[in-house]
Each structure stands twice: as structure tokens, then as C-alpha cells.
Amino acid sequence: MPLTNKEMIVAVISNGIAVFSLLQERDELPKNTTMYDFVLKVIPEDLKPELTVELIDEVFQYVTSAHSS
């Protein structure tokens, strides 16, 4: 069964957050780059209409809580 657009965007957001965190740890991000800016750059254009700040926050909260337990 193919992924829905919602499932694809959650996967891309999660991956974007992970890559952002790695680059941030290595101090390899341009100055003043926020997680939101970074995620916006990695989301494919066809999925952007479904992207919201609230969804990024929700995925971030889930990933953070899953790794802290």
C-alpha cells in the first residue's frame, strides 16, 4: 500500500529534523538557520501545501519524547 501524502510529509519532516540536529551538532549550518527554515528547504514542493508549523512542532515533540524515554 502506498504512503499517503500525510505519511510522506511526516517522514520528510522527521528526517529533516534528524539532519538538522546532526548538522547543528557539527556546527555545519549557516548562521541563524532555524529548524523550521531547514525543514522548509527539504520538503518537496508537491507536499508543501500540507505543511504547517503545527505539524512540524507535533513531529518534533514526538521525536524528542521518543528519544528521551
PQR file with spaces between the fields and no chain letter, atoms N, CA, C, O and H, PARSE charges and radii, in Angstrom:
ATOM       1  N    MET     1       0.848   -1.165    0.000 -0.4000 1.5000
ATOM       2  CA   MET     1       0.000    0.000    0.000 -0.0000 2.0000
ATOM       3  C    MET     1       0.899    1.235    0.000  0.5500 1.7000
ATOM       4  O    MET     1       1.801    1.335    0.831 -0.5500 1.4000
ATOM       5  N    PRO     2       0.670    2.169   -0.911 -0.5600 1.5000
ATOM       6  CA   PRO     2       1.488    3.380   -0.956  0.2800 2.0000
ATOM       7  C    PRO     2       1.210    4.303    0.224  0.5500 1.7000
ATOM       8  O    PRO     2       0.121    4.297    0.797 -0.5500 1.4000
ATOM       9  N    LEU     3       2.217    5.091    0.569 -0.4000 1.5000
ATOM      10  CA   LEU     3       2.063    6.069    1.654 -0.0000 2.0000
ATOM      11  C    LEU     3       1.130    7.195    1.226  0.5500 1.7000
ATOM      12  O    LEU     3       1.085    7.577    0.056 -0.5500 1.4000
ATOM      13  H    LEU     3       3.102    5.095    0.103  0.4000 1.0000
ATOM      14  N    THR     4       0.393    7.714    2.189 -0.4000 1.5000
ATOM      15  CA   THR     4      -0.435    8.891    1.924 -0.0000 2.0000
ATOM      16  C    THR     4       0.470   10.121    1.939  0.5500 1.7000
ATOM      17  O    THR     4       1.610   10.051    2.397 -0.5500 1.4000
ATOM      18  H    THR     4       0.429    7.404    3.139  0.4000 1.0000
ATOM      19  N    ASN     5      -0.037   11.241    1.439 -0.4000 1.5000
ATOM      20  CA   ASN     5       0.740   12.481    1.487 -0.0000 2.0000
ATOM      21  C    ASN     5       1.076   12.855    2.921  0.5500 1.7000
ATOM      22  O    ASN     5       2.174   13.341    3.191 -0.5500 1.4000
ATOM      23  H    ASN     5      -0.964   11.298    1.067  0.4000 1.0000
ATOM      24  N    LYS     6       0.145   12.634    3.848 -0.4000 1.5000
ATOM      25  CA   LYS     6       0.378   12.954    5.265 -0.0000 2.0000
ATOM      26  C    LYS     6       1.533   12.100    5.806  0.5500 1.7000
ATOM      27  O    LYS     6       2.402   12.614    6.510 -0.5500 1.4000
ATOM      28  H    LYS     6      -0.747   12.239    3.629  0.4000 1.0000
ATOM      29  N    GLU     7       1.547   10.820    5.484 -0.4000 1.5000
ATOM      30  CA   GLU     7       2.624    9.939    5.943 -0.0000 2.0000
ATOM      31  C    GLU     7       3.960   10.341    5.324  0.5500 1.7000
ATOM      32  O    GLU     7       4.991   10.312    5.996 -0.5500 1.4000
ATOM      33  H    GLU     7       0.841   10.403    4.912  0.4000 1.0000
ATOM      34  N    MET     8       3.942   10.709    4.065 -0.4000 1.5000
ATOM      35  CA   MET     8       5.185   11.133    3.412 -0.0000 2.0000
ATOM      36  C    MET     8       5.724   12.411    4.038  0.5500 1.7000
ATOM      37  O    MET     8       6.927   12.525    4.272 -0.5500 1.4000
ATOM      38  H    MET     8       3.105   10.733    3.519  0.4000 1.0000
ATOM      39  N    ILE     9       4.856   13.367    4.311 -0.4000 1.5000
ATOM      40  CA   ILE     9       5.328   14.640    4.864 -0.0000 2.0000
ATOM      41  C    ILE     9       5.859   14.442    6.285  0.5500 1.7000
ATOM      42  O    ILE     9       6.836   15.084    6.669 -0.5500 1.4000
ATOM      43  H    ILE     9       3.878   13.275    4.121  0.4000 1.0000
ATOM      44  N    VAL    10       5.228   13.563    7.071 -0.4000 1.5000
ATOM      45  CA   VAL    10       5.730   13.273    8.422 -0.0000 2.0000
ATOM      46  C    VAL    10       7.117   12.631    8.336  0.5500 1.7000
ATOM      47  O    VAL    10       8.000   12.955    9.131 -0.5500 1.4000
ATOM      48  H    VAL    10       4.434   13.041    6.758  0.4000 1.0000
ATOM      49  N    ALA    11       7.309   11.730    7.380 -0.4000 1.5000
ATOM      50  CA   ALA    11       8.613   11.086    7.213 -0.0000 2.0000
ATOM      51  C    ALA    11       9.679   12.108    6.816  0.5500 1.7000
ATOM      52  O    ALA    11      10.794   12.073    7.338 -0.5500 1.4000
ATOM      53  H    ALA    11       6.592   11.468    6.735  0.4000 1.0000
ATOM      54  N    VAL    12       9.347   13.013    5.905 -0.4000 1.5000
ATOM      55  CA   VAL    12      10.317   14.013    5.456 -0.0000 2.0000
ATOM      56  C    VAL    12      10.629   15.007    6.582  0.5500 1.7000
ATOM      57  O    VAL    12      11.780   15.406    6.753 -0.5500 1.4000
ATOM      58  H    VAL    12       8.442   13.042    5.481  0.4000 1.0000
ATOM      59  N    ILE    13       9.604   15.406    7.350 -0.4000 1.5000
ATOM      60  CA   ILE    13       9.839   16.308    8.488 -0.0000 2.0000
ATOM      61  C    ILE    13      10.757   15.634    9.498  0.5500 1.7000
ATOM      62  O    ILE    13      11.710   16.248    9.979 -0.5500 1.4000
ATOM      63  H    ILE    13       8.669   15.081    7.211  0.4000 1.0000
ATOM      64  N    SER    14      10.479   14.384    9.820 -0.4000 1.5000
ATOM      65  CA   SER    14      11.295   13.655   10.792 -0.0000 2.0000
ATOM      66  C    SER    14      12.739   13.552   10.318  0.5500 1.7000
ATOM      67  O    SER    14      13.668   13.760   11.098 -0.5500 1.4000
ATOM      68  H    SER    14       9.705   13.886    9.430  0.4000 1.0000
ATOM      69  N    ASN    15      12.924   13.236    9.062 -0.4000 1.5000
ATOM      70  CA   ASN    15      14.270   13.157    8.502 -0.0000 2.0000
ATOM      71  C    ASN    15      14.940   14.530    8.526  0.5500 1.7000
ATOM      72  O    ASN    15      16.120   14.641    8.860 -0.5500 1.4000
ATOM      73  H    ASN    15      12.170   13.066    8.429  0.4000 1.0000
ATOM      74  N    GLY    16      14.197   15.562    8.177 -0.4000 1.5000
ATOM      75  CA   GLY    16      14.746   16.921    8.201 -0.0000 2.0000
ATOM      76  C    GLY    16      15.207   17.330    9.587  0.5500 1.7000
ATOM      77  O    GLY    16      16.261   17.947    9.743 -0.5500 1.4000
ATOM      78  H    GLY    16      13.238   15.471    7.906  0.4000 1.0000
ATOM      79  N    ILE    17      14.414   16.986   10.592 -0.4000 1.5000
ATOM      80  CA   ILE    17      14.780   17.299   11.977 -0.0000 2.0000
ATOM      81  C    ILE    17      16.056   16.559   12.370  0.5500 1.7000
ATOM      82  O    ILE    17      16.929   17.125   13.027 -0.5500 1.4000
ATOM      83  H    ILE    17      13.558   16.485   10.465  0.4000 1.0000
ATOM      84  N    ALA    18      16.160   15.289   11.964 -0.4000 1.5000
ATOM      85  CA   ALA    18      17.352   14.495   12.291 -0.0000 2.0000
ATOM      86  C    ALA    18      18.599   15.083   11.627  0.5500 1.7000
ATOM      87  O    ALA    18      19.639   15.219   12.272 -0.5500 1.4000
ATOM      88  H    ALA    18      15.451   14.829   11.430  0.4000 1.0000
ATOM      89  N    VAL    19      18.501   15.429   10.353 -0.4000 1.5000
ATOM      90  CA   VAL    19      19.645   16.001    9.640 -0.0000 2.0000
ATOM      91  C    VAL    19      20.007   17.361   10.227  0.5500 1.7000
ATOM      92  O    VAL    19      21.186   17.668   10.404 -0.5500 1.4000
ATOM      93  H    VAL    19      17.657   15.319    9.828  0.4000 1.0000
ATOM      94  N    PHE    20      18.995   18.179   10.531 -0.4000 1.5000
ATOM      95  CA   PHE    20      19.243   19.481   11.153 -0.0000 2.0000
ATOM      96  C    PHE    20      20.014   19.307   12.451  0.5500 1.7000
ATOM      97  O    PHE    20      20.982   20.026   12.698 -0.5500 1.4000
ATOM      98  H    PHE    20      18.037   17.930   10.388  0.4000 1.0000
ATOM      99  N    SER    21      19.598   18.364   13.280 -0.4000 1.5000
ATOM     100  CA   SER    21      20.261   18.125   14.569 -0.0000 2.0000
ATOM     101  C    SER    21      21.713   17.712   14.380  0.5500 1.7000
ATOM     102  O    SER    21      22.598   18.188   15.090 -0.5500 1.4000
ATOM     103  H    SER    21      18.811   17.780   13.080  0.4000 1.0000
ATOM     104  N    LEU    22      21.952   16.826   13.422 -0.4000 1.5000
ATOM     105  CA   LEU    22      23.329   16.391   13.161 -0.0000 2.0000
ATOM     106  C    LEU    22      24.199   17.556   12.685  0.5500 1.7000
ATOM     107  O    LEU    22      25.317   17.741   13.165 -0.5500 1.4000
ATOM     108  H    LEU    22      21.233   16.440   12.846  0.4000 1.0000
ATOM     109  N    LEU    23      23.682   18.332   11.744 -0.4000 1.5000
ATOM     110  CA   LEU    23      24.458   19.467   11.241 -0.0000 2.0000
ATOM     111  C    LEU    23      24.675   20.513   12.323  0.5500 1.7000
ATOM     112  O    LEU    23      25.723   21.157   12.365 -0.5500 1.4000
ATOM     113  H    LEU    23      22.774   18.182   11.353  0.4000 1.0000
ATOM     114  N    GLN    24      23.693   20.685   13.194 -0.4000 1.5000
ATOM     115  CA   GLN    24      23.825   21.642   14.294 -0.0000 2.0000
ATOM     116  C    GLN    24      24.913   21.185   15.266  0.5500 1.7000
ATOM     117  O    GLN    24      25.713   21.998   15.729 -0.5500 1.4000
ATOM     118  H    GLN    24      22.841   20.162   13.159  0.4000 1.0000
ATOM     119  N    GLU    25      24.944   19.886   15.576 -0.4000 1.5000
ATOM     120  CA   GLU    25      25.979   19.353   16.469 -0.0000 2.0000
ATOM     121  C    GLU    25      27.369   19.545   15.888  0.5500 1.7000
ATOM     122  O    GLU    25      28.326   19.807   16.617 -0.5500 1.4000
ATOM     123  H    GLU    25      24.294   19.225   15.200  0.4000 1.0000
ATOM     124  N    ARG    26      27.475   19.413   14.579 -0.4000 1.5000
ATOM     125  CA   ARG    26      28.770   19.549   13.911 -0.0000 2.0000
ATOM     126  C    ARG    26      29.107   21.005   13.588  0.5500 1.7000
ATOM     127  O    ARG    26      30.164   21.290   13.027 -0.5500 1.4000
ATOM     128  H    ARG    26      26.698   19.200   13.987  0.4000 1.0000
ATOM     129  N    ASP    27      28.218   21.915   13.939 -0.4000 1.5000
ATOM     130  CA   ASP    27      28.388   23.338   13.651 -0.0000 2.0000
ATOM     131  C    ASP    27      28.580   23.578   12.151  0.5500 1.7000
ATOM     132  O    ASP    27      29.444   24.352   11.739 -0.5500 1.4000
ATOM     133  H    ASP    27      27.359   21.684   14.396  0.4000 1.0000
ATOM     134  N    GLU    28      27.753   22.896   11.340 -0.4000 1.5000
ATOM     135  CA   GLU    28      27.855   22.978    9.887 -0.0000 2.0000
ATOM     136  C    GLU    28      26.658   23.670    9.245  0.5500 1.7000
ATOM     137  O    GLU    28      26.457   23.564    8.035 -0.5500 1.4000
ATOM     138  H    GLU    28      27.051   22.268   11.675  0.4000 1.0000
ATOM     139  N    LEU    29      25.870   24.370   10.032 -0.4000 1.5000
ATOM     140  CA   LEU    29      24.723   25.100    9.487 -0.0000 2.0000
ATOM     141  C    LEU    29      25.065   26.568    9.320  0.5500 1.7000
ATOM     142  O    LEU    29      25.834   27.126   10.102 -0.5500 1.4000
ATOM     143  H    LEU    29      26.033   24.456   11.015  0.4000 1.0000
ATOM     144  N    PRO    30      24.493   27.194    8.297 -0.5600 1.5000
ATOM     145  CA   PRO    30      24.677   28.649    8.196  0.2800 2.0000
ATOM     146  C    PRO    30      24.105   29.323    9.444  0.5500 1.7000
ATOM     147  O    PRO    30      23.151   28.829   10.045 -0.5500 1.4000
ATOM     148  N    LYS    31      24.687   30.433    9.816 -0.4000 1.5000
ATOM     149  CA   LYS    31      24.230   31.181   10.992 -0.0000 2.0000
ATOM     150  C    LYS    31      22.757   31.526   10.862  0.5500 1.7000
ATOM     151  O    LYS    31      22.257   31.787    9.768 -0.5500 1.4000
ATOM     152  H    LYS    31      25.462   30.834    9.328  0.4000 1.0000
ATOM     153  N    ASN    32      22.079   31.522   11.990 -0.4000 1.5000
ATOM     154  CA   ASN    32      20.667   31.906   12.073 -0.0000 2.0000
ATOM     155  C    ASN    32      19.713   30.981   11.322  0.5500 1.7000
ATOM     156  O    ASN    32      18.588   31.386   11.028 -0.5500 1.4000
ATOM     157  H    ASN    32      22.485   31.310   12.878  0.4000 1.0000
ATOM     158  N    THR    33      20.122   29.754   11.000 -0.4000 1.5000
ATOM     159  CA   THR    33      19.217   28.804   10.366 -0.0000 2.0000
ATOM     160  C    THR    33      18.400   28.127   11.460  0.5500 1.7000
ATOM     161  O    THR    33      18.951   27.496   12.363 -0.5500 1.4000
ATOM     162  H    THR    33      21.036   29.425   11.238  0.4000 1.0000
ATOM     163  N    THR    34      17.089   28.264   11.367 -0.4000 1.5000
ATOM     164  CA   THR    34      16.221   27.606   12.344 -0.0000 2.0000
ATOM     165  C    THR    34      15.803   26.237   11.817  0.5500 1.7000
ATOM     166  O    THR    34      15.933   25.944   10.629 -0.5500 1.4000
ATOM     167  H    THR    34      16.642   28.777   10.633  0.4000 1.0000
ATOM     168  N    MET    35      15.302   25.414   12.720 -0.4000 1.5000
ATOM     169  CA   MET    35      14.803   24.103   12.325 -0.0000 2.0000
ATOM     170  C    MET    35      13.684   24.275   11.296  0.5500 1.7000
ATOM     171  O    MET    35      13.602   23.513   10.333 -0.5500 1.4000
ATOM     172  H    MET    35      15.196   25.652   13.685  0.4000 1.0000
ATOM     173  N    TYR    36      12.831   25.266   11.500 -0.4000 1.5000
ATOM     174  CA   TYR    36      11.721   25.493   10.574 -0.0000 2.0000
ATOM     175  C    TYR    36      12.234   25.857    9.180  0.5500 1.7000
ATOM     176  O    TYR    36      11.735   25.342    8.178 -0.5500 1.4000
ATOM     177  H    TYR    36      12.898   25.885   12.283  0.4000 1.0000
ATOM     178  N    ASP    37      13.233   26.745    9.116 -0.4000 1.5000
ATOM     179  CA   ASP    37      13.825   27.114    7.825 -0.0000 2.0000
ATOM     180  C    ASP    37      14.388   25.888    7.122  0.5500 1.7000
ATOM     181  O    ASP    37      14.187   25.692    5.924 -0.5500 1.4000
ATOM     182  H    ASP    37      13.638   27.163    9.929  0.4000 1.0000
ATOM     183  N    PHE    38      15.100   25.065    7.892 -0.4000 1.5000
ATOM     184  CA   PHE    38      15.731   23.889    7.324 -0.0000 2.0000
ATOM     185  C    PHE    38      14.686   22.909    6.800  0.5500 1.7000
ATOM     186  O    PHE    38      14.813   22.399    5.687 -0.5500 1.4000
ATOM     187  H    PHE    38      15.263   25.224    8.865  0.4000 1.0000
ATOM     188  N    VAL    39      13.653   22.646    7.599 -0.4000 1.5000
ATOM     189  CA   VAL    39      12.607   21.713    7.182 -0.0000 2.0000
ATOM     190  C    VAL    39      11.901   22.236    5.925  0.5500 1.7000
ATOM     191  O    VAL    39      11.598   21.462    5.017 -0.5500 1.4000
ATOM     192  H    VAL    39      13.550   23.061    8.504  0.4000 1.0000
ATOM     193  N    LEU    40      11.643   23.530    5.875 -0.4000 1.5000
ATOM     194  CA   LEU    40      11.001   24.099    4.682 -0.0000 2.0000
ATOM     195  C    LEU    40      11.823   23.849    3.420  0.5500 1.7000
ATOM     196  O    LEU    40      11.263   23.666    2.339 -0.5500 1.4000
ATOM     197  H    LEU    40      11.889   24.158    6.613  0.4000 1.0000
ATOM     198  N    LYS    41      13.146   23.842    3.556 -0.4000 1.5000
ATOM     199  CA   LYS    41      14.016   23.636    2.393 -0.0000 2.0000
ATOM     200  C    LYS    41      14.030   22.185    1.925  0.5500 1.7000
ATOM     201  O    LYS    41      14.282   21.925    0.748 -0.5500 1.4000
ATOM     202  H    LYS    41      13.600   23.991    4.434  0.4000 1.0000
ATOM     203  N    VAL    42      13.764   21.234    2.819 -0.4000 1.5000
ATOM     204  CA   VAL    42      13.850   19.824    2.428 -0.0000 2.0000
ATOM     205  C    VAL    42      12.506   19.212    2.030  0.5500 1.7000
ATOM     206  O    VAL    42      12.466   18.086    1.535 -0.5500 1.4000
ATOM     207  H    VAL    42      13.558   21.445    3.774  0.4000 1.0000
ATOM     208  N    ILE    43      11.420   19.932    2.237 -0.4000 1.5000
ATOM     209  CA   ILE    43      10.103   19.419    1.865 -0.0000 2.0000
ATOM     210  C    ILE    43       9.909   19.548    0.353  0.5500 1.7000
ATOM     211  O    ILE    43      10.067   20.636   -0.200 -0.5500 1.4000
ATOM     212  H    ILE    43      11.452   20.847    2.639  0.4000 1.0000
ATOM     213  N    PRO    44       9.569   18.446   -0.317 -0.5600 1.5000
ATOM     214  CA   PRO    44       9.286   18.537   -1.758  0.2800 2.0000
ATOM     215  C    PRO    44       8.111   19.488   -2.024  0.5500 1.7000
ATOM     216  O    PRO    44       7.176   19.579   -1.228 -0.5500 1.4000
ATOM     217  N    GLU    45       8.177   20.178   -3.135 -0.4000 1.5000
ATOM     218  CA   GLU    45       7.165   21.180   -3.483 -0.0000 2.0000
ATOM     219  C    GLU    45       5.743   20.602   -3.474  0.5500 1.7000
ATOM     220  O    GLU    45       4.807   21.277   -3.046 -0.5500 1.4000
ATOM     221  H    GLU    45       8.936   20.105   -3.782  0.4000 1.0000
ATOM     222  N    ASP    46       5.576   19.364   -3.940 -0.4000 1.5000
ATOM     223  CA   ASP    46       4.229   18.802   -4.019 -0.0000 2.0000
ATOM     224  C    ASP    46       3.615   18.518   -2.649  0.5500 1.7000
ATOM     225  O    ASP    46       2.403   18.329   -2.545 -0.5500 1.4000
ATOM     226  H    ASP    46       6.336   18.815   -4.287  0.4000 1.0000
ATOM     227  N    LEU    47       4.436   18.485   -1.599 -0.4000 1.5000
ATOM     228  CA   LEU    47       3.918   18.247   -0.250 -0.0000 2.0000
ATOM     229  C    LEU    47       3.763   19.531    0.558  0.5500 1.7000
ATOM     230  O    LEU    47       3.120   19.519    1.608 -0.5500 1.4000
ATOM     231  H    LEU    47       5.420   18.638   -1.684  0.4000 1.0000
ATOM     232  N    LYS    48       4.330   20.618    0.099 -0.4000 1.5000
ATOM     233  CA   LYS    48       4.293   21.872    0.862 -0.0000 2.0000
ATOM     234  C    LYS    48       2.892   22.382    1.191  0.5500 1.7000
ATOM     235  O    LYS    48       2.712   22.980    2.252 -0.5500 1.4000
ATOM     236  H    LYS    48       4.852   20.627   -0.754  0.4000 1.0000
ATOM     237  N    PRO    49       1.892   22.173    0.333 -0.5600 1.5000
ATOM     238  CA   PRO    49       0.557   22.661    0.699  0.2800 2.0000
ATOM     239  C    PRO    49       0.017   22.051    2.004  0.5500 1.7000
ATOM     240  O    PRO    49      -0.828   22.656    2.663 -0.5500 1.4000
ATOM     241  N    GLU    50       0.490   20.881    2.372 -0.4000 1.5000
ATOM     242  CA   GLU    50       0.021   20.226    3.590 -0.0000 2.0000
ATOM     243  C    GLU    50       0.901   20.531    4.807  0.5500 1.7000
ATOM     244  O    GLU    50       0.592   20.099    5.917 -0.5500 1.4000
ATOM     245  H    GLU    50       1.177   20.389    1.836  0.4000 1.0000
ATOM     246  N    LEU    51       1.979   21.263    4.605 -0.4000 1.5000
ATOM     247  CA   LEU    51       2.918   21.564    5.678 -0.0000 2.0000
ATOM     248  C    LEU    51       2.410   22.712    6.545  0.5500 1.7000
ATOM     249  O    LEU    51       1.993   23.755    6.042 -0.5500 1.4000
ATOM     250  H    LEU    51       2.230   21.614    3.703  0.4000 1.0000
ATOM     251  N    THR    52       2.455   22.496    7.854 -0.4000 1.5000
ATOM     252  CA   THR    52       2.104   23.562    8.800 -0.0000 2.0000
ATOM     253  C    THR    52       3.150   23.590    9.913  0.5500 1.7000
ATOM     254  O    THR    52       3.829   22.597   10.171 -0.5500 1.4000
ATOM     255  H    THR    52       2.793   21.649    8.263  0.4000 1.0000
ATOM     256  N    VAL    53       3.263   24.725   10.552 -0.4000 1.5000
ATOM     257  CA   VAL    53       4.160   24.849   11.702 -0.0000 2.0000
ATOM     258  C    VAL    53       3.703   23.885   12.799  0.5500 1.7000
ATOM     259  O    VAL    53       4.526   23.284   13.490 -0.5500 1.4000
ATOM     260  H    VAL    53       2.711   25.532   10.342  0.4000 1.0000
ATOM     261  N    GLU    54       2.407   23.747   12.949 -0.4000 1.5000
ATOM     262  CA   GLU    54       1.871   22.850   13.980 -0.0000 2.0000
ATOM     263  C    GLU    54       2.297   21.406   13.730  0.5500 1.7000
ATOM     264  O    GLU    54       2.605   20.680   14.675 -0.5500 1.4000
ATOM     265  H    GLU    54       1.738   24.235   12.388  0.4000 1.0000
ATOM     266  N    LEU    55       2.316   20.983   12.458 -0.4000 1.5000
ATOM     267  CA   LEU    55       2.735   19.613   12.139 -0.0000 2.0000
ATOM     268  C    LEU    55       4.225   19.431   12.435  0.5500 1.7000
ATOM     269  O    LEU    55       4.629   18.399   12.971 -0.5500 1.4000
ATOM     270  H    LEU    55       2.066   21.573   11.690  0.4000 1.0000
ATOM     271  N    ILE    56       5.040   20.424   12.088 -0.4000 1.5000
ATOM     272  CA   ILE    56       6.475   20.354   12.409 -0.0000 2.0000
ATOM     273  C    ILE    56       6.645   20.239   13.923  0.5500 1.7000
ATOM     274  O    ILE    56       7.421   19.411   14.399 -0.5500 1.4000
ATOM     275  H    ILE    56       4.712   21.262   11.652  0.4000 1.0000
ATOM     276  N    ASP    57       5.925   21.064   14.679 -0.4000 1.5000
ATOM     277  CA   ASP    57       6.006   21.017   16.146 -0.0000 2.0000
ATOM     278  C    ASP    57       5.577   19.660   16.686  0.5500 1.7000
ATOM     279  O    ASP    57       6.214   19.116   17.589 -0.5500 1.4000
ATOM     280  H    ASP    57       5.295   21.738   14.293  0.4000 1.0000
ATOM     281  N    GLU    58       4.496   19.113   16.133 -0.4000 1.5000
ATOM     282  CA   GLU    58       3.993   17.824   16.608 -0.0000 2.0000
ATOM     283  C    GLU    58       5.003   16.709   16.357  0.5500 1.7000
ATOM     284  O    GLU    58       5.252   15.883   17.235 -0.5500 1.4000
ATOM     285  H    GLU    58       3.979   19.555   15.399  0.4000 1.0000
ATOM     286  N    VAL    59       5.585   16.686   15.159 -0.4000 1.5000
ATOM     287  CA   VAL    59       6.596   15.675   14.843 -0.0000 2.0000
ATOM     288  C    VAL    59       7.814   15.872   15.737  0.5500 1.7000
ATOM     289  O    VAL    59       8.355   14.896   16.258 -0.5500 1.4000
ATOM     290  H    VAL    59       5.383   17.357   14.445  0.4000 1.0000
ATOM     291  N    PHE    60       8.257   17.115   15.928 -0.4000 1.5000
ATOM     292  CA   PHE    60       9.407   17.400   16.782 -0.0000 2.0000
ATOM     293  C    PHE    60       9.153   16.925   18.209  0.5500 1.7000
ATOM     294  O    PHE    60      10.023   16.300   18.816 -0.5500 1.4000
ATOM     295  H    PHE    60       7.817   17.908   15.505  0.4000 1.0000
ATOM     296  N    GLN    61       7.975   17.214   18.748 -0.4000 1.5000
ATOM     297  CA   GLN    61       7.643   16.776   20.113 -0.0000 2.0000
ATOM     298  C    GLN    61       7.651   15.257   20.216  0.5500 1.7000
ATOM     299  O    GLN    61       8.152   14.702   21.194 -0.5500 1.4000
ATOM     300  H    GLN    61       7.268   17.722   18.256  0.4000 1.0000
ATOM     301  N    TYR    62       7.103   14.588   19.220 -0.4000 1.5000
ATOM     302  CA   TYR    62       7.079   13.122   19.256 -0.0000 2.0000
ATOM     303  C    TYR    62       8.483   12.542   19.191  0.5500 1.7000
ATOM     304  O    TYR    62       8.834   11.657   19.972 -0.5500 1.4000
ATOM     305  H    TYR    62       6.696   15.038   18.425  0.4000 1.0000
ATOM     306  N    VAL    63       9.291   13.049   18.249 -0.4000 1.5000
ATOM     307  CA   VAL    63      10.661   12.542   18.096 -0.0000 2.0000
ATOM     308  C    VAL    63      11.459   12.793   19.379  0.5500 1.7000
ATOM     309  O    VAL    63      12.190   11.915   19.838 -0.5500 1.4000
ATOM     310  H    VAL    63       9.006   13.768   17.615  0.4000 1.0000
ATOM     311  N    THR    64      11.321   13.972   19.947 -0.4000 1.5000
ATOM     312  CA   THR    64      12.036   14.312   21.179 -0.0000 2.0000
ATOM     313  C    THR    64      11.625   13.399   22.321  0.5500 1.7000
ATOM     314  O    THR    64      12.481   12.895   23.048 -0.5500 1.4000
ATOM     315  H    THR    64      10.728   14.685   19.574  0.4000 1.0000
ATOM     316  N    SER    65      10.347   13.183   22.486 -0.4000 1.5000
ATOM     317  CA   SER    65       9.873   12.338   23.594 -0.0000 2.0000
ATOM     318  C    SER    65      10.234   10.867   23.367  0.5500 1.7000
ATOM     319  O    SER    65      10.516   10.146   24.324 -0.5500 1.4000
ATOM     320  H    SER    65       9.652   13.593   21.895  0.4000 1.0000
ATOM     321  N    ALA    66      10.226   10.428   22.131 -0.4000 1.5000
ATOM     322  CA   ALA    66      10.568    9.036   21.834 -0.0000 2.0000
ATOM     323  C    ALA    66      12.039    8.755   22.132  0.5500 1.7000
ATOM     324  O    ALA    66      12.386    7.656   22.565 -0.5500 1.4000
ATOM     325  H    ALA    66       9.996   11.014   21.354  0.4000 1.0000
ATOM     326  N    HIS    67      12.902    9.739   21.904 -0.4000 1.5000
ATOM     327  CA   HIS    67      14.330    9.554   22.146 -0.0000 2.0000
ATOM     328  C    HIS    67      14.715    9.764   23.608  0.5500 1.7000
ATOM     329  O    HIS    67      15.786    9.330   24.031 -0.5500 1.4000
ATOM     330  H    HIS    67      12.621   10.632   21.552  0.4000 1.0000
ATOM     331  N    SER    68      13.867   10.414   24.372 -0.4000 1.5000
ATOM     332  CA   SER    68      14.205   10.674   25.764 -0.0000 2.0000
ATOM     333  C    SER    68      13.714    9.576   26.697  0.5500 1.7000
ATOM     334  O    SER    68      14.050    9.570   27.881 -0.5500 1.4000
ATOM     335  H    SER    68      12.997   10.767   24.028  0.4000 1.0000
ATOM     336  N    SER    69      12.923    8.650   26.171 -0.4000 1.5000
ATOM     337  CA   SER    69      12.406    7.589   27.054 -0.0000 2.0000
ATOM     338  C    SER    69      13.270    6.357   27.047  0.5500 1.7000
ATOM     339  O    SER    69      12.964    5.385   27.738 -0.5500 1.4000
ATOM     340  H    SER    69      12.650    8.655   25.209  0.4000 1.0000
